[in-house]
Amino acid sequence: LMLRQPNSKYERCRSKTLLKVKNFFDEEARVIGKNKGSGKNASVMGALVCELPNGTSMKVGSGFTDAQRRSPPKIGSVITFKFQETTRDGKPRF
């Protein structure tokens, strides 16, 4: 959904008078594993391996602070994450 400022003119480039509105969904998943990080995160958690209520497994690796990567959620705990849509396989797309 695109919202335009009232009475604004069309511009052929990025415009401060145009706003893209994105819908987000929340979902919960159970943590079933952890993947080691790489690069600057080589010594901490890189991604959580999670299982959705429908049994689909996926990885959540973005949006963590450095402190959260140093002490990630325990295996078996439930996390809440935000996503925009799902793939054909039913996995969330971030």
Secondary structure per residue as TSV (DSSP state, phi and psi in degrees):
chain	resnum	aa	ss	phi	psi
A	1	L	-	360.0	130.5
A	2	M	E	-114.2	130.7
A	3	L	E	-112.1	130.4
A	4	R	E	-110.2	141.4
A	5	Q	-	-64.5	134.4
A	6	P	T	-55.3	140.3
A	7	N	T	65.1	15.8
A	8	S	-	-84.6	154.6
A	9	K	-	-95.4	154.4
A	10	Y	-	-66.9	137.2
A	11	E	-	-124.9	143.7
A	12	R	S	-86.1	8.1
A	13	C	S	-134.8	-172.4
A	14	R	-	-57.8	140.5
A	15	S	-	-132.0	140.4
A	16	K	T	-80.0	-6.5
A	17	T	T	-96.2	3.0
A	18	L	E	-122.5	133.6
A	19	L	E	-129.0	126.2
A	20	K	E	-91.0	126.8
A	21	V	-	-104.4	123.3
A	22	K	-	-109.8	137.2
A	23	N	-	-89.5	136.6
A	24	F	-	-121.7	151.1
A	25	F	E	-122.3	150.7
A	26	D	E	-106.9	146.6
A	27	E	E	-148.7	154.6
A	28	E	E	-110.6	148.4
A	29	A	E	-145.7	151.7
A	30	R	E	-94.6	132.3
A	31	V	E	-75.1	123.6
A	32	I	E	-117.3	-3.8
A	33	G	E	-178.5	175.2
A	34	K	E	-136.5	141.1
A	35	N	E	-106.7	141.2
A	36	K	E	-71.5	146.5
A	37	G	-	-79.8	173.8
A	38	S	-	-134.8	166.1
A	39	G	G	64.9	-128.5
A	40	K	G	-67.4	-18.3
A	41	N	G	-101.2	21.5
A	42	A	T	-62.1	-29.6
A	43	S	T	-97.6	3.6
A	44	V	S	-131.2	-176.7
A	45	M	E	-67.7	135.1
A	46	G	E	-96.8	-45.1
A	47	A	E	-153.1	153.5
A	48	L	E	-96.9	136.7
A	49	V	E	-94.1	122.3
A	50	C	E	-126.0	159.3
A	51	E	E	-121.6	126.6
A	52	L	-	-77.2	163.4
A	53	P	T	-57.0	-26.9
A	54	N	T	-84.5	3.1
A	55	G	S	94.5	-7.0
A	56	T	-	-72.4	134.3
A	57	S	E	-100.5	150.7
A	58	M	E	-158.1	170.5
A	59	K	E	-112.6	140.6
A	60	V	E	-119.6	112.9
A	61	G	-	-129.3	-5.2
A	62	S	S	-109.3	158.6
A	63	G	S	89.2	3.2
A	64	F	-	-89.4	142.0
A	65	T	-	-81.2	167.7
A	66	D	H	-60.8	-39.3
A	67	A	H	-64.7	-40.4
A	68	Q	H	-67.1	-33.7
A	69	R	H	-69.8	-33.2
A	70	R	H	-70.7	-34.2
A	71	S	S	-133.3	78.7
A	72	P	-	-72.6	167.1
A	73	P	-	-60.0	149.7
A	74	K	-	-74.2	152.5
A	75	I	T	-62.5	132.3
A	76	G	T	101.1	-17.5
A	77	S	-	-77.3	163.5
A	78	V	E	-107.8	130.8
A	79	I	E	-114.0	157.5
A	80	T	E	-113.9	133.4
A	81	F	E	-133.6	163.5
A	82	K	E	-115.6	137.8
A	83	F	E	-144.7	166.9
A	84	Q	S	-97.4	-39.8
A	85	E	E	-159.9	178.5
A	86	T	E	-116.1	154.7
A	87	T	-	-81.1	176.4
A	88	R	T	-62.2	-27.3
A	89	D	T	-79.6	-5.0
A	90	G	S	87.7	10.1
A	91	K	-	-88.7	142.3
A	92	P	E	-64.8	144.4
A	93	R	E	-110.9	126.2
A	94	F	-	-92.2	360.0
